[in-house]
Amino acid sequence: RERIMKNKTLYCSYYYKHRSEYDNITKIYAGTGSLSIQNKDFCEDNPRKLLTQMQLEIQNYMNPADTLVMLIEDDTHNKGLAQFMINYAAQKDKEVVAIFLPGKALCKIPPALIDLNFKRYKKLSLIKYDDESIIDSLNGLYSWDD
């Protein structure tokens, strides 16, 4: 199948925690287009900041991005900021690509993702961490693999 070349700007949730996985996604996508990551200098989990401050920062970083990419692991479904990011991305009509980390395909799915899927949000993927699924989802071929 022919791949469409796209240049995209990503907002990567919990970038600092999963930097190597996000860098790998950028490498995987390199043959298809280019990815720029919007939030390299932002760490969501700063206990010294108020929740509203963190939400405003997330909005500022996410606004110019095309796509929210969220890596799913054991505790993602419990993170309030993860729910906020998913809901904000959908409110701004952005792509939402949720990727199970390797070995985490049986993790609980964040409720906001389940809600978007139930509402048939058109720009939503929930995929395993494999090259083809990542490239397809970032190119707009959305799928839900729960």
N, C-alpha and C positions, 0 to 999 in steps of 0.2 A: 504494500500500500504506500502511496506517495505521501510524504510528510510535508506539511506546510511550514515554511520558515517563519518564525515569529520572534520578535524581541519583546521581552516581558519584564516588568518590574514586579518583584515579589515582596510581600511582607511575610516574614518567616516567624511564626510564633516560637517563643523560647529559643531564639537564635543562639544565644551563648551556651546554653545547655547542650545543643545539638549541632554545633558549628560544623563538625566533620561530616555529618549526614547531609547538611545543607550544601556544603562545598561539593560533596559527591553529586548531589542533584544538579548543580550547576555544570559539572563535568559531563554528566549523562546527557544533558540537554545541549551541550556545545555543538554537536553535529546538526542540530535542528534549528538553532537560532541562538540568541544570547539572552541570558538572564542577568538582571541586576537585582541585588538585594537591598531593600530600602532601609532596613533597620540595623545595620551592623553596629552602630554605636549606642544601641538602646537595650537595656536589660529590664525586662518586665518585673522581675521579682526583687524589687528593692524595698526592704521592710521599712525604710525611713520615709518613704513617700506615701501620701494618702492615696486611697483607691481612686478618687476623682482625678488626682494629678496623673496617675498612671494611665487612666482611661483617656485623658486628654492627649497625653503623649502618644499612645497607641493610635488614636484618631489622626494625629498630625503625621505620623509615619505611614499609616495605612492609606491616607487619602490619595497620594500620587501613585500608589501601587495598583496593578491590574488584578492581582491574585493574592489571596491569603493561602499560605501553605502551612499546614499544621501537622506535626508528627505526633502520632497517637501512641501513648505508652500506658502503663498501669494506672497512673493517677490523673491522666488528662481530664477524665470525666468529672473529677472533683474540683477542678480549678475554675474559680469564678471568672478570672480574666480570660480563660479560654472560651467560656460561654460568651463573654462580652465581645471578643474578637470575631467569633463566628457570626453573632447577630449583627454586629456593626458592618461586617463585610457584606452580608446579605442586604442590609438596609441601603448600602451604597452600590448595590448591584455589581459586586465584584465576584470573580470566580473564587470558589472555596474548594481547595484540594487538600483532603485529609489523607494522610499516609500512615498506615500501621508500620511502626518500626519493626525491623526483622525480629521474628520470634514473638511478636506482640499481637498477632492477628486475632487472638481470642479476648483481647482487652475490652472492657466496657467502652461504649461509644459515648462521647459527650452528648448530653441531652439536646443541646442546640443543633447538632448535626442531625439527630433523629427527627427533630421538629422540621428542619428544612427539607429533609427527604420526604416526610409525611405531607408537607405542603407542596411537594413536587417542584422545588426550587431548581431551575433549569441549569445553573452553572455550578453544580455540585458533584464532587467525586469523593468516594471513600475507597481507597485502593491499598494493595500490598506494596511493599517497597521493592519494586522491580523496574528495570529500565524502561520497558515498553509501556507499562501502565503509567509511569510518571510522565513520559514524553507525550503519550496520548492525552492524558488529562490536562497537561499544561497547554496542549494544542486544541483544547475545546471538545475532545471526545470523552465526555464524562461517563463515569460508571460508578456503580455502588456495589462493592464486594464485601458484604458483611457475613 
